[in-house]
Amino acid sequence: MARKSDRGKAGSGNRKGVGAKARAGGANVAKGAAKGGEVAKRTVKPALKAGAKRAPASQPAAPSAPKLKFRGRLLENEPLARYTTYRIGGPARYLLLPADADDVTKALDLAAERGLPWLALGLGSNVLVKDGGFPGLVIRMGKGLDRFEMKGATAIVGAGLPIPILSRRTAEAGFAGVERFIGIPGTVGGGVVMNAGAHGAEFAEIVTEVTVVDPKGKARPIARKQISYKYRGSNLENLVVLEAKLALIEEPPAKLKELQGKLLRWRKAGTPFDQPCCGSVFKNPGGQRTAGVLIDECGLKGFSIGGAQVSALHANYIVNTGNATASDVLRVIDHVRKTVAKKTGVQLELEVRVIGV
């Protein structure tokens, strides 16, 4: 029988460092929940004192708040650091926390109407938001879009479901296919779009159909044969994934749980499991040596600029030691790429997505 389950606690599937509360951002936070889905309001500024000068009348006014009503919450000028695993990032002009698929459709309509760039964001792994933030609309896929249902050996999964939760639930139900993804700190939507993978497995092997919303706000299904997958990428990158169907195979739950235990122990021992980071920074270039091995051979473990540091545990991780800015991380990335190219002749390609201004 198909079974539905409500989402676990917000921290489920997150690493210790990744799931920690965000440090305070440099921009002001919109305070309080917006009632009825309206934009969260900022504190009203006091009237000008006598003799104070007003801005010239010709100065352009800030864009007015959207009039659309959302079931979820729409925030203005919201710092993105708290929504990324790096705990880094300036504010988004608008941030939507959608309650359902209709909210996503309305959001894309809004972006098209106002000519705003938009971005779908899951748990915020595999991204680095610049210090200037994002000048458009960010749609954070999460609760409300986290469906999980098994129909036979097919998993029907919402884009907002964290991948570690999907991995655990399918293993407990006795189905293999995503059990090796237990340590991927992202959501299903992001995993499907970027063809995320770990330990020799990737989403391209199990996706059979994806429901998406295009930039015009139209929802439609896309069959697997219409999806062009490559290493850490696909032709879905200009669409918003709402849901995916995954083809799994039956396997004894005990066997799957044992494998997951081994993989988690390996991850805790070999990666900076408890520090804010984005996951792997660079794509593996192919051949015998991974990106991490090449960086390590160049003696770059521990190299740091500001609060950004090449991890001493795994050289393909650049961690936030506590006060890193996006600029710090980008400078470390630049130094690593130039050093590896000079010493090995290999040009490292970014896996992390750099976003914003």
C-alpha positions in Angstrom: 0.0 0.0 0.0 1.3 3.4 -0.8 2.3 5.3 2.3 2.6 8.9 3.0 4.7 10.4 5.8 5.0 13.8 7.1 8.3 15.5 7.1 10.7 15.0 10.0 12.3 17.8 12.0 13.9 20.6 10.1 17.4 19.4 11.1 16.9 15.8 9.8 19.5 14.9 7.3 21.6 18.0 8.0 25.2 17.9 9.2 26.0 19.3 12.6 27.8 22.3 11.2 25.4 22.7 8.3 22.3 22.6 10.5 23.6 25.1 13.0 21.8 28.4 13.5 23.0 31.0 11.1 25.2 33.8 12.3 23.8 37.3 12.0 23.9 38.6 8.4 25.1 42.1 7.4 21.6 43.1 6.1 18.5 43.8 8.1 16.1 40.9 8.5 12.4 41.3 7.7 10.8 40.8 11.1 7.8 38.5 11.8 5.7 36.3 9.6 3.7 37.9 7.0 0.0 37.4 7.6 -2.0 35.8 4.8 1.1 35.5 2.7 1.8 39.2 2.4 5.3 40.6 2.3 6.9 40.8 5.8 7.0 44.5 6.8 10.1 46.3 8.0 10.1 48.7 10.9 8.8 52.2 10.0 11.6 54.8 10.1 11.0 57.9 12.4 10.1 61.2 10.9 12.9 63.5 9.8 14.1 66.0 12.5 13.8 69.7 11.9 16.3 70.9 9.5 17.1 67.5 8.0 17.2 67.3 4.3 14.9 65.0 2.3 16.1 63.0 -0.7 15.5 64.9 -4.0 12.1 64.3 -5.5 13.6 63.0 -8.7 15.3 60.0 -6.9 13.7 56.8 -8.1 11.5 55.0 -5.5 12.2 51.5 -4.4 10.0 48.8 -6.1 6.6 48.4 -4.5 5.8 45.2 -2.7 4.1 42.5 -4.8 0.3 42.5 -4.6 0.0 38.8 -5.1 -1.2 36.7 -2.2 0.8 33.5 -1.3 -0.2 30.8 1.1 3.4 30.7 2.2 5.6 33.7 3.2 7.2 36.3 1.0 10.0 38.2 2.6 11.8 41.4 1.4 15.6 41.9 1.6 16.1 38.7 3.5 19.7 37.7 4.2 20.5 34.3 2.5 23.2 33.2 4.9 20.7 31.4 7.1 19.4 29.5 4.1 22.8 28.1 2.8 25.0 25.4 4.2 28.0 27.8 3.9 26.2 30.3 6.3 27.3 33.0 3.8 25.4 35.3 1.6 23.9 38.8 1.2 20.1 39.5 1.0 17.6 38.4 -1.7 15.3 41.1 -3.0 12.5 38.7 -2.4 12.5 35.3 -0.7 9.5 33.1 -1.0 8.8 30.1 1.3 6.1 28.4 -0.7 3.4 26.4 0.9 2.5 24.5 -2.3 3.0 24.2 -6.0 0.6 27.0 -6.7 2.8 29.4 -4.8 5.7 28.4 -7.0 3.7 29.1 -10.2 2.6 32.5 -8.8 6.2 33.3 -7.9 7.4 32.7 -11.5 4.6 34.8 -12.8 5.7 37.6 -10.5 9.3 37.3 -11.7 8.3 37.3 -15.3 6.0 40.3 -14.8 8.7 42.4 -13.1 11.6 41.2 -15.1 13.3 39.7 -12.0 15.9 37.0 -12.1 14.8 34.0 -10.1 16.5 31.1 -8.3 15.1 27.9 -6.9 17.0 27.0 -3.6 16.7 23.8 -1.5 18.8 23.3 1.6 21.4 25.7 0.2 24.2 23.2 -0.4 26.4 23.4 -3.5 25.9 27.1 -3.7 27.9 30.2 -2.7 25.9 33.4 -2.5 28.0 36.5 -3.0 28.1 39.2 -0.3 26.0 41.6 -2.4 23.1 39.1 -2.3 20.7 38.2 -5.1 18.8 41.0 -6.9 15.7 39.0 -7.7 13.4 36.3 -6.4 14.6 33.2 -4.5 12.1 30.3 -4.1 13.1 28.1 -1.3 11.8 24.6 -1.8 11.0 22.9 1.5 8.0 22.1 3.7 4.8 21.9 1.7 6.8 20.5 -1.3 8.2 17.5 0.5 5.9 14.6 -0.5 7.0 11.1 -0.1 5.0 8.1 -1.4 5.8 4.6 -2.5 3.7 3.0 -5.3 5.2 -0.4 -5.6 8.9 0.1 -6.4 8.3 3.7 -7.6 9.0 6.6 -5.2 7.1 9.8 -5.8 9.0 12.5 -4.1 8.6 16.3 -3.7 11.4 18.6 -4.7 11.6 20.0 -1.1 12.3 16.6 0.6 15.9 16.5 2.0 17.9 13.7 0.2 19.1 12.1 3.5 15.5 11.7 4.6 14.6 10.1 1.2 17.6 7.8 1.6 16.6 6.7 5.0 12.9 6.2 4.2 13.4 4.1 1.1 16.0 2.0 2.9 13.6 1.4 5.8 10.9 0.4 3.3 13.3 -2.1 1.7 14.1 -0.3 -1.6 17.5 0.4 -3.1 18.6 3.1 -5.4 19.2 6.1 -3.2 20.7 4.5 -0.2 24.2 5.7 -1.2 22.9 9.4 -1.1 22.6 9.3 2.7 25.3 12.0 3.2 24.2 14.4 0.4 23.1 17.6 2.2 20.6 18.8 -0.4 17.0 18.4 -1.5 15.6 16.1 -4.2 14.8 19.0 -6.5 18.4 20.2 -6.5 19.7 16.6 -6.7 17.6 15.9 -9.8 18.6 19.1 -11.6 22.3 18.8 -11.0 22.5 15.0 -11.2 23.8 14.8 -7.6 25.5 11.6 -6.7 27.8 9.8 -4.2 29.8 6.6 -3.9 29.3 5.6 -7.5 25.6 6.3 -7.8 23.7 9.3 -9.2 20.1 10.5 -9.8 20.3 9.9 -13.6 20.2 6.2 -13.0 16.8 6.2 -11.2 14.8 9.2 -12.5 11.9 8.1 -14.7 9.8 11.3 -14.8 10.0 14.9 -13.4 7.2 17.4 -13.0 8.5 21.0 -13.6 7.3 24.6 -13.8 8.8 26.6 -16.7 9.7 30.3 -16.4 6.2 31.2 -17.7 4.6 29.4 -14.8 3.4 26.4 -16.7 3.6 23.0 -15.0 4.3 19.9 -17.1 5.8 16.4 -16.8 9.1 15.5 -18.5 9.9 11.9 -19.3 13.4 10.6 -18.6 14.1 10.3 -22.3 13.7 14.0 -22.6 16.3 14.7 -19.9 19.9 15.1 -21.0 22.0 14.2 -18.0 25.8 14.7 -17.6 28.2 14.7 -14.8 26.7 17.1 -12.2 24.4 18.7 -14.6 21.3 18.4 -16.9 19.0 20.4 -19.2 16.6 21.1 -16.3 18.6 24.0 -15.0 16.2 26.7 -16.3 13.2 25.0 -14.8 11.8 24.5 -11.3 11.4 20.9 -10.3 8.2 20.2 -8.3 8.3 16.4 -8.1 10.2 13.4 -9.3 9.4 9.7 -9.9 12.3 7.3 -9.0 12.6 3.7 -10.0 13.9 1.6 -7.2 14.5 -2.1 -6.6 13.6 -4.3 -3.6 16.4 -5.0 -1.1 16.5 -6.3 2.5 16.3 -3.2 4.8 19.0 -4.6 7.1 21.5 -4.8 4.3 20.7 -1.2 3.2 20.9 0.1 6.8 24.3 -1.6 7.3 25.7 0.1 4.1 24.4 3.5 5.2 26.1 3.1 8.5 29.4 2.5 6.9 29.0 5.4 4.5 28.1 7.8 7.3 31.1 6.7 9.4 33.4 7.2 6.3 31.9 10.7 5.8 32.4 11.7 9.4 36.0 10.5 9.4 37.0 11.8 6.0 35.1 15.1 5.5 34.6 18.3 7.6 31.2 17.0 8.7 30.8 19.6 11.4 31.9 22.8 9.7 29.8 25.1 7.4 30.7 24.3 3.8 29.0 23.7 0.4 30.2 20.1 -0.1 32.7 19.5 -2.9 33.9 22.7 -4.5 35.4 21.3 -7.7 34.3 18.6 -10.1 36.6 15.6 -10.3 38.6 16.0 -13.6 38.6 12.4 -14.5 41.6 10.0 -14.5 43.2 8.4 -11.5 43.5 11.6 -9.3 40.4 13.3 -7.9 40.2 17.1 -7.4 40.9 16.5 -3.7 44.0 14.5 -4.4 45.4 17.1 -6.8 44.8 19.9 -4.3 46.4 17.9 -1.5 49.4 17.1 -3.7 49.9 20.8 -4.2 50.2 21.3 -0.4 47.1 23.4 -0.1 45.4 21.7 2.9 45.0 24.4 5.6 45.5 27.3 3.2 43.3 30.2 4.3 42.2 33.7 3.4 40.1 35.5 6.0 37.6 33.0 7.4 37.8 30.6 4.4 40.1 27.6 4.6 40.9 24.5 2.6 39.9 21.7 4.9 42.6 19.7 6.5 40.4 16.6 6.3 39.4 16.8 2.6 41.1 19.2 0.2 38.1 19.5 -2.1 36.2 21.2 0.8 36.6 24.9 1.6 35.1 25.5 5.0 33.8 28.6 6.8 35.8 28.7 10.0 33.3 31.1 11.5 33.5 34.6 9.9 34.1 33.9 6.2 32.7 36.1 3.5 31.9 35.0 0.0 34.8 37.1 -1.1 37.2 35.1 1.1 35.9 31.8 -0.4 36.3 33.1 -4.0 39.8 34.2 -3.3 40.7 30.8 -1.9 39.1 29.2 -4.9 41.1 31.4 -7.3 44.4 30.6 -5.5 43.6 26.8 -5.5 42.8 26.8 -9.3 45.9 28.7 -10.2 48.2 26.6 -8.0 46.8 23.3 -9.3 47.0 24.4 -12.9 50.6 25.6 -12.5 51.8 22.5 -10.7 49.8 19.8 -12.4 48.5 21.2 -15.7 44.9 20.4 -14.7 42.3 23.1 -14.9 39.8 22.5 -12.1 36.1 23.2 -12.9 33.7 24.5 -10.2 31.0 22.2 -8.9 29.7 24.8 -6.5 27.3 27.4 -8.1 28.3 31.0 -7.5 25.2 33.2 -7.2 24.5 36.9 -6.9 26.3 40.2 -7.2 
